[in-house]
Amino acid sequence: MNDVMEKVLSRDPNEVEFHQAVTEVIETIKPALDANPHYRQAGILDRIVEPERVIIFRVPWMDDTGAVQVNRGFRIEMNSAIGPYKGGLRFHPSVNLSILKFLAFEQVFKNALTTLPMGGGKGGSDFDPKGKSDNEVMRFCQSFMCELFRHIGHNTDVPAGDIGVGAREIGYLFGMYKKLKNEFTGVLTGKSLNWGGSLIRPEATGYGCVYFAAEMLGVDGGTVDGKTCLVSGSGNVAQFATEKIIELGGKVVTLSDSSGYIYDETGIDKSKLAYVKLLKNVRRGRIKEYADKYTEAVYTPADPELDYNPLWNHSAHCAFPCATQNEINDKDAQHLVDNGVKLVSEGANMPTTPEGIDVLLNSETLYAPGKAANAGGVAVSGLEMSQNSMRLNWPRKEVDDRLKMIMKSIHHTCMDVAEEYGKPKNYMVGANIAGFIKVAEAMLDQGLV
């Protein structure tokens, strides 16, 4: 195992986020490797950390002033042992190879946990849709797809949305794919309902994250009802996690964006959440405006000089990090513990640093890693693929019931595997080992490819 990690570090020395993701998995799957020595003999670990394919390409486009702009596009096709590559596209200035490889690596295990036949991939660009006109976003998406279309397909690689890629971007991308290929297939998920999308897909990641938390609380007879919750982010995942928490009787007191966060001690109710959706999804404004409208809320601007995030330093029962990677460090985790938080369910991908995870686990806080807790999004993407293949649209209740069943199944799998390997209630160990074994067995069956 050390040899594998040393190889990853020497081969890709600057890919810090990828190193972090690989280290977390390698450190937790050792019992599975010891129990199955044939995995080592077949070089499963060496193969699983190396993408099957990495695609990098130029994306030229013209802005509204007539000036030529150039961005970089990526698609990481990480592992297809259990199905076509599946994973989102992220449009954000921070996008680079390291971040996309970490996301693709996590996606492999997350998709395996859903029990649906999906491999792992991820892609995107350093293009920033913020502040761009609809026409500029359209021109970029069309240029991006003019290269990406060569590498994807409903039986090969099925991208979806992620940060910076919502219904608008998926529409522009799909339109250009359809024009280039002259076919209407389920090559992208997250589509609008009137042309192949699935009910519950926009809500799925946030809802699933809360369903998973409810299962964790339910082990000891608890519920979300009456719980005060800290939620970070204010995008799709945070909005629908908040919606489901409210529906289940909990109270959300925080939301954030890159400019800062709001703390509303009275709670974010349905009408306040409706305003947040209007603010972020339609007006594309900043969360500060929430405090301007609701004067009982306190807005705190982001301070890059601080070595902790004050959002996590409020009294609460549960925390749902739904913003971005590494938003909870060891100090933040200690603040959560000190303020009475007993459960952390990750809506974002890898939002907690390794040091933060150690603090949570050592304090016996229930900790649900993103690859388990936020798998609801890709699960309903898989259900969207199924509906597209059958040329059917399932009703809302059917999709939601299937989502609940999948999240319950993931929870049981993580619990059972953690127990089997001597780490009861350690959801990180359970998720990593369960996902790894499923992919490893499929790779063994398919030979050295």
Summary of the structure (lengths in Angstrom):
residues: 449
radius of gyration: 20.9
end to end distance: 20.9
largest distance: 62.8
contacts: 1637
relative contact order: 0.13
helix: 49%
strand: 16%
